[in-house]
């Protein structure tokens, strides 16, 4: 079966986010003073073949652990659906 996976990778809350701070400064410079914090992350979409949804989830989790996310400083969430 073919599956679509969405992967959301974000820095862990205790990790400094200089890119988020730069975006926050830019938003404030544009007059969006109500924004208090910004955290920047990555969004990836994958299409893969697997026996079932749980097998697809296992494959994507392995991809995240080995390449897509630096699990020392980043967390990730995976959503799987039939393609």
BAVEXRO-921481 format. One record per residue: y, x, z of N, C-alpha, C, O in turn; residue number from 1; residue in three letters. Coordinates in steps of 0.02 Angstrom, whole numbers. Layout:
# residues N
Y  X  Z  Y  X  Z  Y  X  Z  Y  X  Z  NUM  Ala
...
***
This chain:
# residues 83
-59  42  0  0  0  0  62  44  0  61  101  24  1  Unk
115  17  -26  179  54  -28  224  28  27  229  -33  39  2  Unk
256  75  62  301  58  116  368  91  107  375  143  75  3  Unk
418  60  135  485  88  138  499  104  211  487  64  256  4  Unk
526  164  222  542  185  291  615  202  295  643  236  251  5  Unk
647  179  347  716  197  362  713  240  425  683  220  475  6  Unk
745  298  422  745  344  478  818  356  500  860  374  459  7  Unk
831  345  563  897  356  592  892  415  640  856  412  689  8  Unk
929  468  625  928  528  667  996  536  698  1047  537  664  9  Unk
998  543  764  1061  552  800  1054  608  851  999  622  876  10  Unk
1110  638  867  1110  689  920  1095  655  987  1117  599  999  11  Unk
1060  689  1030  1047  663  1097  1114  658  1134  1160  696  1119  12  Unk
1119  611  1180  1183  598  1214  1213  660  1249  1274  665  1256  13  Unk
1171  706  1271  1196  765  1308  1221  820  1261  1248  870  1285  14  Unk
1211  813  1196  1229  865  1148  1300  851  1121  1316  795  1101  15  Unk
1342  903  1121  1409  897  1095  1406  881  1020  1364  907  984  16  Unk
1452  838  997  1453  816  927  1521  834  896  1565  791  893  17  Unk
1530  896  873  1595  915  845  1614  875  783  1673  861  773  18  Unk
1565  855  742  1581  814  684  1606  745  706  1653  719  676  19  Unk
1574  717  756  1597  653  783  1668  659  812  1709  614  803  20  Unk
1682  715  846  1749  726  873  1801  731  817  1857  705  824  21  Unk
1783  763  761  1829  769  704  1843  700  673  1900  684  656  22  Unk
1791  660  667  1800  592  641  1843  551  688  1887  514  666  23  Unk
1831  557  753  1871  522  802  1945  541  795  1988  497  796  24  Unk
1958  606  789  2028  628  781  2059  600  717  2117  580  717  25  Unk
2020  598  663  2045  569  601  2060  495  607  2111  471  582  26  Unk
2016  459  640  2028  387  650  2091  375  692  2131  331  677  27  Unk
2099  415  744  2159  408  785  2222  424  745  2273  391  751  28  Unk
2218  476  702  2275  494  659  2293  438  610  2350  431  590  29  Unk
2242  398  592  2254  342  546  2276  278  583  2286  226  552  30  Unk
2282  283  648  2306  226  687  2252  185  720  2268  132  749  31  Unk
2190  205  716  2136  168  747  2124  193  818  2072  221  834  32  Unk
2174  183  860  2173  208  928  2122  173  973  2105  199  1026  33  Unk
2097  115  952  2050  79  994  1980  111  994  1939  95  1038  34  Unk
1966  156  947  1901  189  945  1898  241  1001  1942  285  1005  35  Unk
1848  236  1043  1841  281  1101  1795  340  1087  1810  396  1109  36  Unk
1740  329  1053  1693  383  1039  1663  374  969  1659  318  943  37  Unk
1643  429  940  1608  428  876  1550  478  881  1560  534  903  38  Unk
1491  457  861  1433  500  856  1410  497  783  1400  443  756  39  Unk
1401  554  753  1381  558  683  1307  575  680  1282  616  719  40  Unk
1271  543  634  1199  556  626  1180  557  553  1222  563  509  41  Unk
1115  550  541  1087  549  474  1047  485  465  1016  459  511  42  Unk
1049  460  403  1008  402  384  968  422  322  996  442  272  43  Unk
902  416  327  859  434  272  817  374  252  796  335  295  44  Unk
804  366  188  758  314  164  701  349  127  712  395  87  45  Unk
641  327  141  581  355  110  538  299  82  536  244  110  46  Unk
504  312  27  453  267  2  388  306  2  385  362  -25  47  Unk
336  277  31  273  313  36  214  266  30  221  205  41  48  Unk
157  294  14  95  257  11  55  271  75  51  328  98  49  Unk
26  218  102  -16  224  162  -64  166  164  -55  115  131  50  Unk
-116  174  204  -168  122  211  -139  59  242  -156  3  221  51  Unk
-95  67  291  -65  11  325  0  32  358  20  90  354  52  Unk
33  -16  390  98  -2  421  93  50  476  136  94  481  53  Unk
41  47  517  35  96  571  23  166  544  47  215  572  54  Unk
-15  172  489  -26  238  458  39  264  429  54  324  433  55  Unk
78  220  398  143  240  371  189  265  427  223  316  420  56  Unk
189  229  484  231  248  541  209  317  567  252  358  583  57  Unk
144  328  571  119  393  595  141  449  548  162  503  571  58  Unk
138  437  482  158  488  434  233  504  442  252  563  443  59  Unk
274  453  448  346  464  453  363  497  520  407  540  522  60  Unk
330  478  573  340  511  638  324  586  631  361  628  658  61  Unk
270  602  597  252  672  587  305  709  546  322  766  561  62  Unk
331  676  494  384  705  454  446  720  496  477  772  490  63  Unk
463  673  540  521  682  583  511  739  632  555  781  641  64  Unk
453  742  662  438  794  711  437  863  679  456  913  710  65  Unk
415  867  616  406  932  583  465  954  540  474  1014  530  66  Unk
506  906  515  559  926  469  624  887  475  678  916  477  67  Unk
620  821  478  679  779  470  726  779  530  785  766  522  68  Unk
699  792  589  741  791  650  726  854  691  669  876  695  69  Unk
778  882  719  769  937  767  762  904  835  812  889  868  70  Unk
701  893  857  689  853  917  713  886  981  712  854  1034  71  Unk
735  948  978  764  980  1037  832  948  1051  850  937  1109  72  Unk
871  934  999  938  908  1008  949  839  977  1002  809  986  73  Unk
900  814  939  908  750  905  853  701  924  797  720  940  74  Unk
871  637  921  823  583  929  818  547  862  863  552  820  75  Unk
763  512  852  757  474  789  723  407  802  686  398  850  76  Unk
738  360  758  707  294  758  682  281  688  715  299  639  77  Unk
624  248  683  594  234  618  583  159  612  558  127  658  78  Unk
601  132  554  585  62  537  543  63  474  562  95  424  79  Unk
487  27  475  441  25  417  436  -47  393  433  -94  433  80  Unk
436  -55  326  425  -121  297  388  -113  231  391  -60  201  81  Unk
353  -164  210  319  -162  146  369  -156  90  422  -189  91  82  Unk
353  -116  41  399  -106  -16  380  -152  -73  413  -151  -125  83  Unk
***
